[in-house]
C-alpha cells in the first residue's frame, strides 16, 4: 500500500514495547532490509540472534542483506 514508513514505525514501536521478542526484532530487521538499509538489517538480525539463537527468521533476515551486498 506504499506506506513503508508507517510500517517501519510500527515495527520499531513493537520492538520497543517488547524488546526481548525475537518476532518483533526479526520483523524490524526485515523492515530495514526492505528499506535497503542492509547494514542496519544485519545489525538488527544479529541482535535478534542474541535474544534467541535458534530463531529461523533472524537467519533469513541476516542472509538476505548479505546476499544483496554481494557477501
C-alpha positions as CSV (number, residue, x, y, z in Angstrom):
1,X,0.0,0.0,0.0
2,X,3.1,2.2,-0.2
3,X,3.1,3.0,3.5
4,X,6.5,1.7,4.2
5,X,7.5,4.5,6.7
6,X,4.4,3.7,8.7
7,X,5.2,0.0,8.7
8,X,8.7,0.7,9.9
9,X,7.5,2.9,12.6
10,X,5.1,0.2,13.8
11,X,7.8,-2.4,13.8
12,X,10.1,-0.1,15.9
13,X,7.2,0.6,18.3
14,X,6.6,-3.1,18.7
15,X,10.2,-3.9,19.4
16,X,10.4,-1.0,21.9
17,X,7.3,-2.3,23.8
18,X,8.7,-5.8,23.9
19,X,12.5,-5.6,23.4
20,X,13.1,-9.3,24.1
21,X,10.6,-10.6,21.5
22,X,12.5,-12.4,18.7
23,X,9.5,-12.0,16.4
24,X,9.3,-8.2,16.7
25,X,13.1,-7.8,16.4
26,X,13.3,-10.0,13.3
27,X,10.4,-8.0,11.8
28,X,12.4,-4.9,12.4
29,X,15.4,-6.5,10.6
30,X,13.2,-7.3,7.6
31,X,11.8,-3.8,7.5
32,X,15.3,-2.4,7.4
33,X,16.1,-4.9,4.6
34,X,13.1,-3.8,2.6
35,X,14.2,-0.2,3.0
36,X,17.6,-1.2,1.6
37,X,19.3,-0.4,4.9
38,X,21.4,-3.5,4.7
39,X,23.9,-2.8,7.4
40,X,21.2,-1.9,9.8
41,X,19.3,-5.0,8.9
42,X,22.4,-7.1,9.6
43,X,22.9,-5.4,12.9
44,X,19.2,-5.9,13.9
45,X,19.3,-9.6,12.8
46,X,22.4,-10.2,15.0
47,X,20.6,-8.5,17.9
48,X,17.7,-10.9,17.3
49,X,20.0,-13.9,17.3
50,X,21.4,-12.8,20.7
51,X,17.9,-12.9,22.1
52,X,17.1,-16.3,20.5
53,X,20.0,-18.1,18.8
54,X,17.6,-20.5,17.1
55,X,15.1,-18.0,15.6
56,X,14.8,-19.0,12.0
57,X,13.5,-15.7,10.7
58,X,16.6,-14.0,12.1
59,X,18.8,-16.2,10.0
60,X,16.8,-15.3,6.9
61,X,16.8,-11.6,7.6
62,X,20.6,-11.9,8.2
63,X,21.3,-13.7,5.0
64,X,19.2,-11.6,2.6
65,X,21.1,-8.3,3.1
66,X,24.4,-10.1,2.9
67,X,23.3,-11.6,-0.4
68,X,22.2,-8.2,-1.7
69,X,25.6,-6.7,-0.7
70,X,27.4,-9.5,-2.6
71,X,28.9,-11.0,0.6
